[in-house]
Amino acid sequence: MPPEGPAMPTQPLERKRVERKHEPPYKVLLHNDDHNTMDHVVGALIKSVPQLSAEQAASIMMEAHQTGVGLVIVAPLEHAEFYQERLQSFGLTVTLEPAE
């Protein structure tokens, strides 16, 4: 005789559908300044946003230099805040803005 264990359900378990809410995207914006060198900005971008290549980082830096602001990345708010904090730790001016 097998040992008695927990009773097995007689009906299959219902699987609940989990709806994941997508966080709205935010733009991480780098602002031009007169304090940091271009090399410093490119290095900070590469270290703070690992998915950026050196060429992409240089392009973002030049966009900020020429127009006053450069788009770094678009990401969910929590990630955007992380990138903002990392870039600010290098002395850069960075803001967030909801992506449209």
N, C-alpha and C positions, 0 to 999 in steps of 0.2 A: 504494500500500500504506500503510495507516494506521500511525502510529508505535506502537511497543509500549509499553504502560503496565502498571500492576499488573493482575494477573489478576482477572477478575471472579468472584465466588463463584458456584458452580453451584447452591447451595441458598439459599433466603431466610434472612436473618439472624434468629435467634431473639431476640425481645424479652423481656428479663427483667422480671418484675413487681417493681416497687419498693414495698416496704411501708414506709409512713411511720409511725413511732411517734408517738403523740400524747402530749405531755407532760401529766402530771396537772395540773389547775388548782389555783391557789393564791389565797387571799383576801388582799388587801392591806387591812390594818386600821389605821385612824387612831385614836389614843388621845387622850383629852381631856388637856389640861394647863392649868396656871394661869399660863403664861408668855407665850403668844402671843394676840394679839387675834383676834377672830372674822374681821375683814377680812383679816388676814394669812393665816389658815388658808384662807379661801376663795380668795384670790389664789394661794397656793401650790398648791392643788388644781388650779386652772385651768391654771397654767403647767406643772405636772408631768404631768397627765393630760389632754392636749389634747381628747380626745373628750367630756370633761365640760362641760356648759353651766354658766353661773353659777348657775342654779337648782339643778342637781344638786349642785354643789359646796357651796352653802349648806345644802342638805338633809343632806349627809354631815357637814358641820361641826356642824349642830344635833344630829344623831343622836349624834355623839361627845360633844358638850357635855351632852346630857341623860342618856345611858345609860353614858357612859364609853368607848365604842368605836363607830366607824362603819365600815361596809363601803365602801371606796373603789371597788374593781374586783376582778373575778375574771379571772385571766390565767394562761397557762403560766408556769412558774417563772422563766425568764429575763426575761420581760417584767415579772413581779411584782417581781423583784429590782431591775430598772431603776426602776420607779415608786417603790419603797421608798427607794432611794438618792436619787432626785430630791426626794422629800418631806422626807427627813431633812436634805438640804442647806438646807432652809428652817427648820431647827430644830424640826421636828415629830417626834413619837414615832410610829413606824409599825412594825408587825410583820407577818409572813407566817404563814399557817396553811393547811394543805392543805384544799381545798374538798371537801366530802363528796359 
